[in-house]
Amino acid sequence: MIKILFVCMGNICRSPAAEGVMKALVNQNGFKSKFFIDSAGTIDYHEGELPDPRMIEAASERGYDLDHKARQIKNSDLENFDYIITMDDDVHKSVLRLDPQKKYHHKIFKMTDFLTSLKSDEVPDPYYGTSKDFDYVLELLEDASKGLLNFVQKGL
């Protein structure tokens, strides 16, 4: 089983959306039994909360179900997951700092590393934005999830 963890700051917008998009993509391609997909945040401020209602709505309009409850990333996640996918530079640096011996750095990627047609250095946090910002995040996540699945399939 391939284990993928998506990470953003609060685990209520970008990473649960990435989790939902990737789960749908994996299911559509008949790989559901081959993947475990989860998400986490670098902070515990929203621990136990459902995703932001605006992200739930934007994702639902695209056919994604977001029912994840926010949690903070743990050191054990670095060992337990095969791929740890971060949403922006700050989150990426925070996750790398969890691994001072660099034992797991080879598992840590930025979501934008997997973009196939869109161009962006980060998946921006839509929290203080408008509905258009939430839609843009979902567009980036859909594009990058396809690239990520193609990347991971090489190891299947």
C-alpha positions as CSV (number, residue, x, y, z in Angstrom):
1,M,0.0,0.0,0.0
2,I,1.3,3.5,-0.9
3,K,0.8,6.1,1.8
4,I,0.5,9.8,0.9
5,L,0.2,12.6,3.4
6,F,-0.7,16.1,2.2
7,V,0.4,19.0,4.5
8,C,-0.6,22.6,4.8
9,M,-0.6,25.0,7.8
10,G,-3.9,24.5,9.5
11,N,-5.2,21.3,7.7
12,I,-8.6,22.9,7.0
13,C,-8.2,24.2,3.4
14,R,-5.5,23.0,1.1
15,S,-4.4,19.7,2.5
16,P,-7.8,18.2,3.1
17,A,-8.8,19.4,-0.4
18,A,-5.7,17.7,-1.8
19,E,-6.6,14.5,0.1
20,G,-10.2,14.6,-1.3
21,V,-9.0,15.3,-4.9
22,M,-6.3,12.5,-4.7
23,K,-8.8,10.0,-3.2
24,A,-11.2,10.7,-6.1
25,L,-8.5,10.4,-8.7
26,V,-7.2,7.1,-7.2
27,N,-10.7,5.7,-7.1
28,Q,-11.5,6.7,-10.7
29,N,-8.4,4.9,-11.8
30,G,-9.2,1.7,-9.9
31,F,-6.4,2.0,-7.4
32,K,-8.4,2.6,-4.2
33,S,-7.1,-0.6,-2.5
34,K,-3.4,0.4,-3.3
35,F,-3.4,3.8,-1.5
36,F,-3.9,5.3,1.9
37,I,-4.3,9.0,1.7
38,D,-4.4,11.5,4.6
39,S,-3.6,15.1,5.4
40,A,-2.2,17.1,8.3
41,G,-1.2,20.6,9.3
42,T,2.0,22.0,10.7
43,I,0.0,23.7,13.5
44,D,-2.6,22.3,15.9
45,Y,-4.9,25.4,16.0
46,H,-7.7,23.6,14.1
47,E,-7.2,20.1,15.6
48,G,-10.4,18.1,15.3
49,E,-12.2,20.5,13.0
50,L,-13.8,19.7,9.7
51,P,-12.4,21.6,6.6
52,D,-13.3,25.2,6.1
53,P,-16.9,25.4,4.9
54,R,-15.9,27.4,1.9
55,M,-13.5,24.7,0.8
56,I,-16.1,22.0,1.4
57,E,-18.5,24.0,-0.8
58,A,-16.0,24.6,-3.6
59,A,-14.9,21.0,-3.5
60,S,-18.4,19.7,-3.4
61,E,-19.3,21.7,-6.6
62,R,-16.5,19.7,-8.3
63,G,-17.7,16.3,-6.9
64,Y,-15.2,15.9,-4.0
65,D,-16.2,14.9,-0.5
66,L,-14.1,16.5,2.3
67,D,-14.8,14.8,5.6
68,H,-11.3,14.9,7.1
69,K,-10.8,16.2,10.7
70,A,-7.8,18.4,11.1
71,R,-4.7,17.1,12.9
72,Q,-1.2,18.1,13.3
73,I,1.7,16.3,11.6
74,K,3.6,14.0,13.9
75,N,7.2,12.8,13.7
76,S,6.0,9.3,13.2
77,D,4.3,10.5,9.9
78,L,7.7,10.9,8.4
79,E,8.4,7.2,8.9
80,N,4.9,5.9,8.2
81,F,4.2,7.7,4.9
82,D,5.9,7.1,1.6
83,Y,5.2,10.6,0.2
84,I,4.8,13.8,2.2
85,I,3.4,16.5,0.0
86,T,3.6,20.1,1.2
87,M,1.6,23.1,-0.1
88,D,4.0,26.0,0.2
89,D,7.5,27.0,1.0
90,D,6.9,27.7,4.7
91,V,5.1,24.4,5.2
92,H,7.8,22.6,3.3
93,K,10.5,24.1,5.5
94,S,8.5,23.2,8.6
95,V,8.2,19.6,7.6
96,L,11.9,19.4,6.7
97,R,12.7,20.7,10.2
98,L,10.9,17.7,11.7
99,D,13.7,15.6,10.2
100,P,17.0,17.1,11.3
101,Q,19.0,14.0,10.5
102,K,17.5,14.2,6.9
103,K,16.5,10.5,7.1
104,Y,13.2,11.2,5.4
105,H,14.0,14.2,3.2
106,H,13.7,12.0,0.1
107,K,10.0,11.5,0.8
108,I,9.1,15.2,1.1
109,F,7.9,17.1,-2.0
110,K,6.0,20.3,-2.9
111,M,2.7,19.7,-4.5
112,T,3.7,22.1,-7.3
113,D,6.5,19.7,-8.2
114,F,3.8,17.6,-9.8
115,L,2.0,20.3,-11.8
116,T,1.4,19.1,-15.4
117,S,-0.1,22.1,-17.2
118,L,-0.5,24.9,-14.7
119,K,2.4,27.0,-13.4
120,S,2.9,28.0,-9.7
121,D,5.6,27.8,-7.1
122,E,3.1,27.2,-4.3
123,V,-0.5,26.2,-3.6
124,P,-1.7,29.5,-2.1
125,D,-3.6,29.6,1.1
126,P,-7.2,30.7,0.2
127,Y,-8.3,31.2,3.8
128,Y,-8.4,35.0,3.6
129,G,-9.5,35.1,0.0
130,T,-12.7,34.8,-2.1
131,S,-14.5,31.9,-3.7
132,K,-12.3,32.4,-6.7
133,D,-9.2,31.7,-4.6
134,F,-10.7,28.4,-3.4
135,D,-11.5,27.4,-7.0
136,Y,-7.9,28.3,-8.1
137,V,-6.5,26.1,-5.3
138,L,-8.7,23.2,-6.5
139,E,-7.5,23.7,-10.1
140,L,-3.9,23.5,-8.9
141,L,-4.6,20.4,-6.8
142,E,-6.4,18.6,-9.7
143,D,-3.5,19.3,-12.0
144,A,-0.8,18.3,-9.5
145,S,-2.7,15.2,-8.3
146,K,-2.6,13.9,-11.9
147,G,1.2,14.5,-12.0
148,L,1.6,12.9,-8.6
149,L,-0.4,9.8,-9.5
150,N,1.7,9.4,-12.7
151,F,4.9,9.8,-10.6
152,V,3.8,7.3,-8.0
153,Q,2.5,4.8,-10.6
154,K,6.0,4.2,-11.7
155,G,6.6,2.5,-8.4
156,L,3.5,0.3,-8.6
